[in-house]
Amino acid sequence: MTLNERDKKHLWHPLTQHKLHPDAIAITKAKGCVLTDENGNEYIDAIASWYTCMYGHCNDYITSRVATQMQQLDQVVFSGFTHEPAIKLSEALINILPSNQNKIFFSDNGSTSVEIGVKMALQYHFNNGEKRNILIAFEEGFHGDTFGAMSVSGLSVYNGPFEDFFLEVKRIPTPNGTNHDAILKTLKNIKENHKVAGFVYEPLVQGAAAMKMHNAEGLNTILNFCRQNNIVTIADEVMTGFGKTGRYFASDYMETKPDIMCLSKALTGGLLPMALTTCSQHIYDAFYSDDISKGLFHGHTYSANPLACTAALAGVALLQSKDIQNNIKRVIKAHQAFNERIKTHPKVKSTRQLGVIFALDLNVEMERYGNLRDKLFKFFMDKGVFLRPLGSTIYIQAPYVISEKQLEKVYKTIEEALSIV
Ligand SMILES: *Cc1c(COP(=O)(O)O)cnc(C)c1O
């Protein structure tokens, strides 16, 4: 029996309607930017396995560091204990995070990092003697699949069964350069009528909304409004963090820094699951007390797992290296050249780019999980390129280390695909 056949017996995959999509491609190997399946077919991983493996799959530097750490300390409780990998990682991160970030809290995935950010914001006000119960979030945002994260997500494609159980959230549109006054008016209105605890947002790029991009100046205006009104700002940089936008963090583009940041995905270079919620000193101070109940009583068993910390530490070192920074610049330039070549194509409605994130919208309407989307996905895979169209958007977010030749193959395959839509 093939792996694909054995898979069907007992496995239940994420985000999958198994009756409509019974088959999973069995991957047996990943190295650099290439995935190999059980039949020996190779695919260029042009979305870095959901934006994680930015330094290439099975990166030698990361794997060797983790292999060494494995001989020393695998796992220990992080309540009441600490260890060098977590300490070193905190020091390395504080060096690259926006300057106001000062405390780091660990969890295991992007959704929980947002969940924790939301809890921090709610308890921040509670500890300060204020009960604030409303959150603000962008339309079409995506923040994960746990309840708090689902609540703030505006892309509630399949949230029907759960919506009655959500936190209360007010939505604002993303700033587009012309609607800033209107957004401010909406914000003022929400603030006057509700007790607003926090604002949760994906800065500059909304990943699950098909790499929708928005205006940095407008976002800065919103952040300033929040600051003036003691509304805790929570930047969900789970996707945008660690170099994707051309800077270490998307928040680096705004003058006003978030109070809280959520990080995961590329944090460990794709080797191990881990997430972080970081915050400024003034958030932390609201929890620091002689009163035990003012502490943050949230914790995951694998918090600050030493192997994941080691992978993350290696990842941060790579991100800061000349080699990776040069690669990022190279990919940005290549995308710009590709944009010139594709933007006037009759099947292309619009294109956009920030850092190594490139997206194009087709003139053709496609359902998020519809037939045309499946056809396009299959076309890419048959050509040996792993791209995952979202609605009528095709986007690239390849590992920084993708070669010129591999990038050209991705571009060419997209151009060829335009003739089948
Ligand atoms: C992927 C993602 C999440 C959820 O992270 P998981 O690790 O899948 O739980 C949250 N926010 C953003 C912006 C994401 O891209």
The ligand as a Gaussian input file, in Angstrom:
#p B3LYP/6-31G(d) Opt

LIG

0 1
 C       -0.947000      31.166000      10.504000
 C       -1.419000      32.343000      11.235000
 C       -1.994000      32.245000      12.509000
 C       -2.256000      30.925000      13.166000
 O       -1.098000      30.229000      13.451000
 P       -1.153000      28.653000      13.677000
 O        0.247000      28.296000      14.028000
 O       -1.619000      28.053000      12.404000
 O       -2.116000      28.408000      14.804000
 C       -2.346000      33.408000      13.153000
 N       -2.146000      34.604000      12.591000
 C       -1.597000      34.745000      11.374000
 C       -1.386000      36.108000      10.810000
 C       -1.224000      33.623000      10.645000
 O       -0.692000      33.766000       9.420000

